[in-house]
């Protein structure tokens, strides 16, 4: 698994081969944030696409946003635009977004943000 991350960045993107634990890491980060009383959300996009792009609205209210399975929105213009809007809102709010090809206030994982 690889990560391209600096401590001053608001987005962290994790990637790796299938089975290396990206989803597990995102779920663990979400659980840890929640256990510390910080609002967190884990969104497995592959299971949530049918709920519509509105799913990505107002995520900047969370301290940690972990978005898994980002690849499933590739080529879907409405989802790509909503994801751009979401990531911009999170960064502006000094929150974050986690995406698996994975976010926490001030950090974002794109497989997760911590």
Backbone as JSON Lines, residues from 0, in Angstrom:
{"i":0,"aa":"X","n":[0.85,-1.16,0.0],"ca":[0.0,0.0,0.0],"c":[0.9,1.22,0.0]}
{"i":1,"aa":"X","n":[0.46,2.24,-0.7],"ca":[1.23,3.47,-0.78],"c":[0.39,4.65,-0.34]}
{"i":2,"aa":"X","n":[1.05,5.67,0.12],"ca":[0.37,6.9,0.5],"c":[1.24,8.07,0.08]}
{"i":3,"aa":"X","n":[0.61,9.07,-0.48],"ca":[1.29,10.31,-0.8],"c":[0.74,11.33,0.15]}
{"i":4,"aa":"X","n":[1.48,11.69,1.19],"ca":[0.9,12.52,2.24],"c":[1.97,13.4,2.88]}
{"i":5,"aa":"X","n":[1.61,14.65,3.11],"ca":[2.39,15.54,3.95],"c":[1.45,16.0,5.06]}
{"i":6,"aa":"X","n":[2.0,16.27,6.22],"ca":[1.16,16.62,7.36],"c":[0.35,17.88,7.15]}
{"i":7,"aa":"X","n":[0.76,18.76,6.25],"ca":[0.02,20.0,6.04],"c":[-1.02,19.87,4.94]}
{"i":8,"aa":"X","n":[-1.2,18.7,4.39],"ca":[-2.18,18.5,3.33],"c":[-3.54,18.13,3.91]}
{"i":9,"aa":"X","n":[-4.6,18.5,3.2],"ca":[-5.94,18.17,3.67],"c":[-6.51,16.95,2.97]}
{"i":10,"aa":"X","n":[-5.78,16.4,2.03],"ca":[-6.24,15.22,1.31],"c":[-5.15,14.16,1.34]}
{"i":11,"aa":"X","n":[-5.52,12.97,1.75],"ca":[-4.6,11.84,1.72],"c":[-5.22,10.8,0.81]}
{"i":12,"aa":"X","n":[-4.45,10.34,-0.13],"ca":[-4.91,9.35,-1.09],"c":[-4.12,8.07,-0.88]}
{"i":13,"aa":"X","n":[-4.82,6.97,-0.59],"ca":[-4.18,5.67,-0.41],"c":[-4.54,4.78,-1.57]}
{"i":14,"aa":"X","n":[-3.58,4.02,-2.02],"ca":[-3.88,3.04,-3.06],"c":[-3.0,1.82,-2.85]}
{"i":15,"aa":"X","n":[-3.45,0.73,-3.38],"ca":[-2.71,-0.52,-3.26],"c":[-3.48,-1.63,-3.95]}
{"i":16,"aa":"X","n":[-2.86,-2.78,-3.99],"ca":[-3.5,-3.94,-4.62],"c":[-4.7,-4.4,-3.81]}
{"i":17,"aa":"X","n":[-5.57,-5.11,-4.47],"ca":[-6.75,-5.65,-3.8],"c":[-6.31,-6.55,-2.65]}
{"i":18,"aa":"X","n":[-6.98,-6.38,-1.51],"ca":[-6.72,-7.23,-0.36],"c":[-5.66,-6.74,0.61]}
{"i":19,"aa":"X","n":[-5.1,-5.54,0.39],"ca":[-4.05,-5.06,1.29],"c":[-4.6,-4.32,2.51]}
{"i":20,"aa":"X","n":[-5.91,-4.05,2.55],"ca":[-6.51,-3.47,3.74],"c":[-6.94,-2.02,3.65]}
{"i":21,"aa":"X","n":[-7.14,-1.5,2.45],"ca":[-7.57,-0.1,2.33],"c":[-8.93,0.12,2.99]}
{"i":22,"aa":"X","n":[-9.9,-0.73,2.68],"ca":[-11.23,-0.57,3.28],"c":[-11.17,-0.74,4.79]}
{"i":23,"aa":"X","n":[-10.39,-1.69,5.25],"ca":[-10.24,-1.92,6.68],"c":[-9.66,-0.68,7.36]}
{"i":24,"aa":"X","n":[-8.65,-0.07,6.74],"ca":[-8.05,1.15,7.28],"c":[-9.06,2.28,7.36]}
{"i":25,"aa":"X","n":[-9.85,2.45,6.33],"ca":[-10.87,3.51,6.33],"c":[-11.9,3.28,7.43]}
{"i":26,"aa":"X","n":[-12.36,2.05,7.56],"ca":[-13.34,1.73,8.59],"c":[-12.76,1.91,9.99]}
{"i":27,"aa":"X","n":[-11.5,1.52,10.17],"ca":[-10.84,1.68,11.47],"c":[-10.66,3.16,11.81]}
{"i":28,"aa":"X","n":[-10.27,3.97,10.81],"ca":[-10.09,5.41,11.03],"c":[-11.43,6.05,11.42]}
{"i":29,"aa":"X","n":[-12.49,5.65,10.74],"ca":[-13.83,6.17,11.05],"c":[-14.24,5.79,12.46]}
{"i":30,"aa":"X","n":[-14.02,4.54,12.82],"ca":[-14.36,4.06,14.17],"c":[-13.56,4.81,15.24]}
{"i":31,"aa":"X","n":[-12.27,4.97,14.99],"ca":[-11.4,5.67,15.96],"c":[-11.85,7.12,16.15]}
{"i":32,"aa":"X","n":[-12.12,7.81,15.06],"ca":[-12.56,9.19,15.15],"c":[-13.86,9.29,15.94]}
{"i":33,"aa":"X","n":[-14.79,8.41,15.63],"ca":[-16.08,8.4,16.34],"c":[-15.89,8.11,17.82]}
{"i":34,"aa":"X","n":[-14.99,7.18,18.15],"ca":[-14.76,6.82,19.56],"c":[-14.15,7.98,20.34]}
{"i":35,"aa":"X","n":[-13.51,8.91,19.64],"ca":[-12.94,10.1,20.27],"c":[-13.94,11.26,20.31]}
{"i":36,"aa":"X","n":[-15.17,10.99,19.86],"ca":[-16.2,12.01,19.89],"c":[-16.17,12.95,18.7]}
{"i":37,"aa":"X","n":[-15.41,12.6,17.68],"ca":[-15.33,13.43,16.48],"c":[-16.23,12.82,15.4]}
{"i":38,"aa":"X","n":[-17.13,13.61,14.85],"ca":[-18.04,13.09,13.82],"c":[-17.27,12.55,12.62]}
{"i":39,"aa":"X","n":[-17.61,11.34,12.22],"ca":[-16.92,10.69,11.1],"c":[-17.92,9.88,10.29]}
{"i":40,"aa":"X","n":[-17.6,9.69,9.01],"ca":[-18.49,8.92,8.14],"c":[-17.64,8.1,7.17]}
{"i":41,"aa":"X","n":[-18.07,6.87,6.94],"ca":[-17.45,5.96,5.96],"c":[-18.47,5.71,4.86]}
{"i":42,"aa":"X","n":[-18.1,5.98,3.61],"ca":[-19.01,5.82,2.48],"c":[-18.43,4.86,1.45]}
{"i":43,"aa":"X","n":[-18.92,3.61,1.43],"ca":[-18.49,2.66,0.41],"c":[-19.29,2.89,-0.87]}
{"i":44,"aa":"X","n":[-18.75,3.69,-1.78],"ca":[-19.51,4.12,-2.95],"c":[-20.08,2.98,-3.78]}
{"i":45,"aa":"X","n":[-19.37,1.87,-3.86],"ca":[-19.86,0.74,-4.66],"c":[-21.23,0.27,-4.17]}
{"i":46,"aa":"X","n":[-21.51,0.46,-2.88],"ca":[-22.79,0.03,-2.3],"c":[-23.81,1.16,-2.24]}
{"i":47,"aa":"X","n":[-23.39,2.38,-2.53],"ca":[-24.27,3.53,-2.31],"c":[-24.62,4.33,-3.56]}
{"i":48,"aa":"X","n":[-24.13,3.93,-4.71],"ca":[-24.37,4.7,-5.94],"c":[-25.85,4.93,-6.22]}
{"i":49,"aa":"X","n":[-26.68,3.96,-5.92],"ca":[-28.11,4.08,-6.21],"c":[-28.8,5.14,-5.34]}
{"i":50,"aa":"X","n":[-28.12,5.66,-4.33],"ca":[-28.72,6.69,-3.46],"c":[-28.56,8.09,-4.03]}
{"i":51,"aa":"X","n":[-27.79,8.24,-5.07],"ca":[-27.65,9.52,-5.75],"c":[-26.54,10.4,-5.21]}
{"i":52,"aa":"X","n":[-26.18,11.39,-6.01],"ca":[-25.05,12.27,-5.7],"c":[-25.3,13.13,-4.46]}
{"i":53,"aa":"X","n":[-26.54,13.28,-4.05],"ca":[-26.86,14.06,-2.85],"c":[-26.19,13.47,-1.62]}
{"i":54,"aa":"X","n":[-25.79,12.22,-1.71],"ca":[-25.07,11.55,-0.63],"c":[-23.81,12.32,-0.24]}
{"i":55,"aa":"X","n":[-23.24,13.05,-1.18],"ca":[-22.0,13.79,-0.94],"c":[-22.22,15.21,-0.44]}
{"i":56,"aa":"X","n":[-23.47,15.62,-0.32],"ca":[-23.78,16.97,0.16],"c":[-23.47,17.11,1.65]}
{"i":57,"aa":"X","n":[-22.9,18.23,2.03],"ca":[-22.7,18.64,3.42],"c":[-21.74,17.74,4.21]}
{"i":58,"aa":"X","n":[-20.85,17.05,3.55],"ca":[-19.89,16.2,4.26],"c":[-18.85,17.01,5.01]}
{"i":59,"aa":"X","n":[-18.73,18.3,4.69],"ca":[-17.76,19.14,5.38],"c":[-18.06,19.3,6.86]}
{"i":60,"aa":"X","n":[-19.26,18.91,7.29],"ca":[-19.62,18.98,8.71],"c":[-18.91,17.91,9.54]}
{"i":61,"aa":"X","n":[-18.35,16.91,8.89],"ca":[-17.67,15.83,9.6],"c":[-16.2,16.14,9.79]}
{"i":62,"aa":"X","n":[-15.64,15.64,10.87],"ca":[-14.21,15.77,11.12],"c":[-13.43,14.82,10.21]}
{"i":63,"aa":"X","n":[-14.03,13.68,9.9],"ca":[-13.37,12.68,9.06],"c":[-14.37,12.12,8.07]}
{"i":64,"aa":"X","n":[-14.01,12.13,6.81],"ca":[-14.85,11.57,5.75],"c":[-14.0,10.55,5.01]}
{"i":65,"aa":"X","n":[-14.41,9.3,5.02],"ca":[-13.69,8.25,4.31],"c":[-14.56,7.75,3.16]}
{"i":66,"aa":"X","n":[-14.09,7.96,1.96],"ca":[-14.84,7.56,0.77],"c":[-14.1,6.4,0.11]}
{"i":67,"aa":"X","n":[-14.75,5.27,0.06],"ca":[-14.16,4.05,-0.47],"c":[-14.69,3.78,-1.87]}
{"i":68,"aa":"X","n":[-13.94,3.04,-2.64],"ca":[-14.36,2.6,-3.98],"c":[-14.61,3.77,-4.93]}
{"i":69,"aa":"X","n":[-13.75,4.76,-4.87],"ca":[-13.91,5.96,-5.7],"c":[-13.95,5.62,-7.2]}
{"i":70,"aa":"X","n":[-13.29,4.55,-7.56],"ca":[-13.22,4.18,-8.97],"c":[-14.59,3.93,-9.61]}
{"i":71,"aa":"X","n":[-15.6,3.63,-8.81],"ca":[-16.92,3.3,-9.38],"c":[-17.62,4.52,-9.97]}
{"i":72,"aa":"X","n":[-17.13,5.73,-9.67],"ca":[-17.77,6.92,-10.24],"c":[-17.05,7.42,-11.48]}
{"i":73,"aa":"X","n":[-15.96,6.78,-11.86],"ca":[-15.2,7.21,-13.04],"c":[-16.1,7.18,-14.28]}
{"i":74,"aa":"X","n":[-16.12,8.29,-15.01],"ca":[-16.93,8.38,-16.21],"c":[-18.37,8.77,-15.97]}
{"i":75,"aa":"X","n":[-18.76,8.93,-14.71],"ca":[-20.12,9.37,-14.37],"c":[-20.04,10.86,-14.04]}
{"i":76,"aa":"X","n":[-20.34,11.68,-15.03],"ca":[-20.14,13.13,-14.91],"c":[-20.81,13.73,-13.68]}
{"i":77,"aa":"X","n":[-22.02,13.32,-13.37],"ca":[-22.73,13.89,-12.21],"c":[-22.0,13.56,-10.9]}
{"i":78,"aa":"X","n":[-21.52,12.33,-10.78],"ca":[-20.78,11.92,-9.58],"c":[-19.41,12.6,-9.52]}
{"i":79,"aa":"X","n":[-18.73,12.69,-10.65],"ca":[-17.42,13.34,-10.67],"c":[-17.54,14.8,-10.25]}
{"i":80,"aa":"X","n":[-18.56,15.49,-10.75],"ca":[-18.78,16.89,-10.37],"c":[-19.13,17.01,-8.89]}
{"i":81,"aa":"X","n":[-19.98,16.11,-8.39],"ca":[-20.36,16.14,-6.97],"c":[-19.15,15.85,-6.09]}
{"i":82,"aa":"X","n":[-18.27,14.95,-6.52],"ca":[-17.07,14.64,-5.74],"c":[-16.12,15.84,-5.72]}
{"i":83,"aa":"X","n":[-15.98,16.52,-6.85],"ca":[-15.16,17.74,-6.9],"c":[-15.71,18.79,-5.94]}
{"i":84,"aa":"X","n":[-17.02,19.0,-5.99],"ca":[-17.68,19.97,-5.11],"c":[-17.48,19.58,-3.65]}
{"i":85,"aa":"X","n":[-17.62,18.3,-3.36],"ca":[-17.44,17.8,-1.99],"c":[-16.02,18.04,-1.51]}
{"i":86,"aa":"X","n":[-15.04,17.67,-2.31],"ca":[-13.64,17.83,-1.9],"c":[-13.29,19.29,-1.72]}
{"i":87,"aa":"X","n":[-13.83,20.16,-2.56],"ca":[-13.59,21.6,-2.43],"c":[-14.21,22.12,-1.14]}
{"i":88,"aa":"X","n":[-15.44,21.71,-0.85],"ca":[-16.13,22.15,0.37],"c":[-15.38,21.66,1.61]}
{"i":89,"aa":"X","n":[-14.93,20.42,1.58],"ca":[-14.19,19.87,2.72],"c":[-12.88,20.63,2.93]}
{"i":90,"aa":"X","n":[-12.16,20.89,1.87],"ca":[-10.88,21.59,1.97],"c":[-11.1,23.02,2.47]}
{"i":91,"aa":"X","n":[-12.14,23.68,1.99],"ca":[-12.46,25.04,2.4],"c":[-12.83,25.09,3.87]}
{"i":92,"aa":"X","n":[-13.51,24.04,4.34],"ca":[-13.94,23.98,5.74],"c":[-12.81,23.48,6.64]}
{"i":93,"aa":"X","n":[-11.66,23.24,6.07],"ca":[-10.53,22.64,6.77],"c":[-10.95,21.33,7.39]}
{"i":94,"aa":"X","n":[-11.8,20.66,6.69],"ca":[-12.18,19.31,7.07],"c":[-11.48,18.42,6.07]}
{"i":95,"aa":"X","n":[-12.03,17.3,5.76],"ca":[-11.36,16.46,4.82],"c":[-12.25,15.44,4.18]}
{"i":96,"aa":"X","n":[-11.69,14.75,3.27],"ca":[-12.38,13.68,2.56],"c":[-11.46,12.5,2.38]}
{"i":97,"aa":"X","n":[-11.82,11.29,2.72],"ca":[-11.03,10.08,2.54],"c":[-11.59,9.32,1.35]}
{"i":98,"aa":"X","n":[-10.78,8.92,0.43],"ca":[-11.27,8.24,-0.75],"c":[-10.41,7.05,-1.07]}
{"i":99,"aa":"X","n":[-11.01,5.98,-1.5],"ca":[-10.23,4.83,-1.91],"c":[-10.36,4.72,-3.39]}
{"i":100,"aa":"X","n":[-9.29,5.01,-4.04],"ca":[-9.25,5.52,-5.13],"c":[-10.72,5.42,-5.31]}
{"i":101,"aa":"X","n":[-9.58,7.53,-0.92],"ca":[-10.13,7.73,0.41],"c":[-10.06,9.15,0.87]}
{"i":102,"aa":"X","n":[-11.13,10.99,4.82],"ca":[-10.75,12.39,5.12],"c":[-10.93,12.65,6.62]}
{"i":103,"aa":"X","n":[-10.44,13.66,7.74],"ca":[-10.38,14.14,9.08],"c":[-10.05,15.6,8.98]}
{"i":104,"aa":"X","n":[-10.5,16.35,9.88],"ca":[-10.28,17.79,9.8],"c":[-8.81,18.06,9.52]}
{"i":105,"aa":"X","n":[-8.56,18.7,8.4],"ca":[-7.2,19.0,8.02],"c":[-6.52,17.89,7.25]}
{"i":106,"aa":"X","n":[-7.15,16.78,7.08],"ca":[-6.56,15.65,6.37],"c":[-7.61,14.91,5.56]}
{"i":107,"aa":"X","n":[-7.19,14.25,4.52],"ca":[-8.16,13.51,3.72],"c":[-7.54,12.25,3.15]}
{"i":108,"aa":"X","n":[-8.16,11.15,3.28],"ca":[-7.72,9.89,2.68],"c":[-8.6,9.55,1.51]}
{"i":109,"aa":"X","n":[-8.06,9.46,0.34],"ca":[-8.88,9.03,-0.77],"c":[-8.68,7.55,-0.9]}
{"i":110,"aa":"X","n":[-8.98,6.73,-0.44],"ca":[-9.26,5.36,-0.14],"c":[-9.73,5.56,1.27]}
{"i":111,"aa":"X","n":[-8.96,7.54,2.37],"ca":[-9.43,8.05,3.66],"c":[-8.68,9.28,4.16]}
{"i":112,"aa":"X","n":[-9.31,10.16,4.94],"ca":[-8.7,11.35,5.55],"c":[-8.58,11.16,7.04]}
{"i":113,"aa":"X","n":[-7.42,11.42,7.63],"ca":[-7.26,11.19,9.06],"c":[-6.71,12.43,9.74]}
